[in-house]
Amino acid sequence: MPEEITTLLTFFGGTGDLAKRKLYPSTYNLFKKGFLQEHFAIVGASRQEMSNDEFRQMVLASLDGFIDDQANAEEFISHFYYIKQDITDKASYAEMLDLDNELDAKYGLKGNRIFYMSVAPRFFGTIAKYLKSEGLITENGEYNRLMIEKPFGSSYKTAEELQKELTEAFDDDQIYRIDHYLGKEMVQNIAPLRFGNPLIDAAWNKDYIENVQVTLSEVLGVEERAGYYDTAGALRDMIQNHTMQIIGWLAMEKPTDFSDKAVRAAKNTAFNALKIYSNDEVAENFVRGQYGESADGSQRKYLDEPDVPAGSQNNTFVAGKLQFDTPRWEGVPFYIRSGKRLAAKATRVDIVFKKSANIFGQGGEKLVNPVLSILIDPVGRVELTVNAKNVTDTFQTRPIELDWQVSEADKAVTPEPYERMIHDCMDGNGSNFADWNGVAVAWKFVDAIQDAWDKTPATFPNYVSGSMGPKESDELLAKDGNEWVFKG
């Protein structure tokens, strides 16, 4: 049985879709596994009128498909409490304080509190301010922590303003900025694959690596999200957060140990060496796109999607090259791309190693760059493409693929990303959360790209739905003598 975690967990936005789809099932899994036992309570806060019993029944319904033992589920939901609250009204926090103190005494929670903001980002600073001013942050607890959903700002300036608001109430090491991609099992496999294998660890540098590729491709279009997406695009929606956080694990220096402080310090060494581009350099190193119709006409172009403004210059595809000014990565391009309406759904990392010198003469004409591929979604898999001998009468090399895939048995017990993130926050492990320095660098990098694009209108659409993006994406790599490993 795991060591029990003692905590009071408050979900602002407690009746929302995210809470019902992800947060309550994830918390229930922690209960079933024994991380939560007797000394915990969960508060849901929302503007909706609801009794404790109605709230508990709502939570119970959200657990459908996760319940193995009804009595166990009933015991779990008995720890849930509801409070109707206007989070913008200072006075409404007095009732929450009374409830929190009551639950602290009832369940022996030792003043340990986690506040989870599953609300619109414009309310993050308001909630943090009132948690501080109205005394909900305890002085006697082992910890008080704040969990925040993305987006963390919409530019460096807005992110900095939000950071200032939050740090007036919480220390930065108390703030857990969620990027659920960091909770994915295969993203978490990057560290042991890299640092747990001396063969790979020793070759993780400019002497052996030709280039690094990160792909986050989607087959779906904007769907019903045009109101948000047209202000964000692929650049802000996928590059600034998910892609950059994966890059952090790939580009980081080797940490002194695997503590969260050491991991973050190692990532920040790389982030702080990321080259921020000028307008001319953006044109040289980044490509944007917007999807058109599919070849058969069955899928409409972005500009014809509901709620998309006429003539929108929004990007639905981004590809680019990152450069890190460190001894480890001097001259090694990191290629990234993300887009909607592409040929295949995939989140993957491809590490392209340098090609060996050919000592085999004509027999070595088919030597290829060895490639380590870490497939994150939709299947978890590790592939290693290496050179070997073909089965022929004469000596001839050929590429072969060594692979491992997550088994069904492993999948059955793999924690969901939100389950892992909530547990890590309860455990005080910030390794898989974005810290302020990483967020700030990512925004400065993305802002420079957006600034350049804002000054130079593009001709859209420029790629066919169902392709892997505009031809300029392939040309970007071809200029360096490289090509995308994943073809879709």
Disulfide bonds with the S-S distance in Angstrom:
none
